[in-house]
Amino acid sequence: MRRLICAILAIVLLLGVTSQPVFAAVKAGSKCVLKGDKKISGTKTYTCIKSGGKLIWNKGITTKSAYSIPTEEISFANVLKNYKDVSYWAWKKGSEKVEKAIPSDVKVTILKGPNTEELKHDPMVAINL
């Protein structure tokens, strides 16, 4: 009986320890451990400072986005220099071709037979997708 209780207690403690988050989100004013430590959360960089004998995270400094929209198109001449922008330009060129390929003057004819039930919504909404 004593072994069973010890085993259950060990399992509960093990699950309790492993289920807690390892890295909690940094919030301004919350407790930190090491003075001068820096953490990035979203678009802000927080620094651990000493305030009144306690170590807390400061209000944070807003940082700019790590990725910007590329301005120079990819060609075989500059692909090695701009290899990170290949996926953006592939998407951009593909979406431009899709927009050009969709005709704007499509005429839709909806045929109704003798057993056709009336639609309760506008079919043009689905057709214009």
C-alpha positions as CSV (number, residue, x, y, z in Angstrom):
1,M,0.0,0.0,0.0
2,R,2.8,2.4,0.9
3,R,4.6,1.7,-2.4
4,L,1.3,2.4,-4.3
5,I,0.9,5.8,-2.6
6,C,4.6,6.7,-3.3
7,A,4.2,5.7,-6.9
8,I,1.0,7.8,-7.3
9,L,2.7,10.7,-5.6
10,A,5.8,10.5,-7.8
11,I,3.6,10.4,-11.0
12,V,1.6,13.4,-9.8
13,L,4.7,15.4,-9.0
14,L,6.4,14.4,-12.3
15,L,3.3,15.5,-14.3
16,G,3.0,18.7,-12.4
17,V,6.6,19.7,-13.0
18,T,6.6,18.9,-16.7
19,S,3.3,20.5,-17.5
20,Q,4.2,24.0,-16.5
21,P,5.5,26.3,-19.2
22,V,9.3,26.7,-19.3
23,F,9.3,30.2,-20.9
24,A,6.6,32.5,-19.7
25,A,5.8,35.6,-21.7
26,V,7.7,38.7,-20.6
27,K,5.5,41.5,-19.2
28,A,6.5,45.0,-18.1
29,G,6.9,45.2,-14.3
30,S,7.0,41.4,-13.8
31,K,9.8,39.7,-11.8
32,C,13.0,38.8,-13.6
33,V,16.1,36.9,-12.4
34,L,19.3,38.5,-13.9
35,K,20.0,42.2,-14.1
36,G,20.7,43.4,-17.6
37,D,19.1,40.3,-19.2
38,K,17.2,41.1,-22.4
39,K,14.1,39.3,-23.8
40,I,12.1,39.9,-27.0
41,S,8.3,39.5,-26.8
42,G,6.3,40.5,-29.9
43,T,7.7,43.8,-31.2
44,K,9.3,44.9,-27.9
45,T,12.7,44.2,-26.3
46,Y,12.5,44.1,-22.5
47,T,15.5,44.6,-20.2
48,C,15.8,43.4,-16.6
49,I,16.4,46.4,-14.3
50,K,16.7,46.9,-10.5
51,S,13.9,49.0,-9.1
52,G,13.7,49.6,-5.3
53,G,15.6,46.4,-4.5
54,K,13.6,44.2,-6.8
55,L,14.5,43.0,-10.3
56,I,11.8,43.7,-12.8
57,W,11.3,44.0,-16.6
58,N,11.2,47.6,-17.9
59,K,8.5,49.0,-20.2
60,G,10.3,47.7,-23.3
61,I,11.6,49.3,-26.4
62,T,9.7,48.8,-29.7
63,T,11.8,47.2,-32.4
64,K,11.1,47.2,-36.1
65,S,10.0,44.1,-38.0
66,A,12.6,41.6,-38.9
67,Y,11.2,41.2,-42.4
68,S,10.6,44.0,-44.9
69,I,9.1,43.8,-48.4
70,P,11.9,43.4,-51.0
71,T,12.2,46.2,-53.5
72,E,14.6,44.6,-56.0
73,E,13.1,41.9,-58.3
74,I,14.9,38.5,-58.5
75,S,16.8,37.7,-61.6
76,F,19.6,35.1,-62.4
77,A,22.1,37.9,-62.0
78,N,21.2,38.8,-58.4
79,V,19.7,35.5,-57.1
80,L,22.7,34.8,-54.8
81,K,22.5,38.2,-53.2
82,N,18.7,38.1,-52.8
83,Y,18.0,34.4,-52.2
84,K,15.8,35.2,-49.2
85,D,13.3,37.1,-51.3
86,V,12.7,34.3,-53.8
87,S,9.5,33.1,-52.1
88,Y,8.1,36.7,-51.9
89,W,8.6,37.3,-55.6
90,A,7.3,33.9,-56.6
91,W,4.1,34.7,-54.7
92,K,3.9,38.2,-56.1
93,K,4.3,37.2,-59.7
94,G,1.9,34.2,-59.3
95,S,-0.8,36.4,-57.8
96,E,-0.5,39.0,-60.6
97,K,-0.9,36.3,-63.2
98,V,-4.0,34.9,-61.4
99,E,-5.6,38.3,-61.3
100,K,-4.9,38.8,-65.1
101,A,-6.3,35.4,-65.9
102,I,-9.7,35.9,-64.3
103,P,-12.1,37.4,-66.9
104,S,-14.3,40.2,-65.6
105,D,-17.1,39.7,-68.2
106,V,-18.2,36.2,-67.4
107,K,-21.8,35.5,-68.2
108,V,-23.4,32.9,-65.9
109,T,-26.6,31.1,-66.9
110,I,-28.4,29.2,-64.2
111,L,-30.7,26.5,-65.5
112,K,-33.7,25.4,-63.5
113,G,-35.5,22.1,-64.1
114,P,-39.0,21.1,-63.1
115,N,-37.7,19.4,-59.9
116,T,-35.2,22.1,-58.9
117,E,-35.6,23.6,-55.5
118,E,-35.3,27.4,-55.1
119,L,-32.1,28.5,-53.5
120,K,-32.4,30.4,-50.3
121,H,-29.2,32.4,-50.9
122,D,-27.7,34.3,-53.8
123,P,-25.6,31.9,-56.0
124,M,-23.6,34.8,-57.5
125,V,-21.7,35.1,-54.2
126,A,-20.2,31.7,-54.7
127,I,-19.6,32.2,-58.4
128,N,-17.8,35.5,-57.9
129,L,-15.2,34.0,-55.5
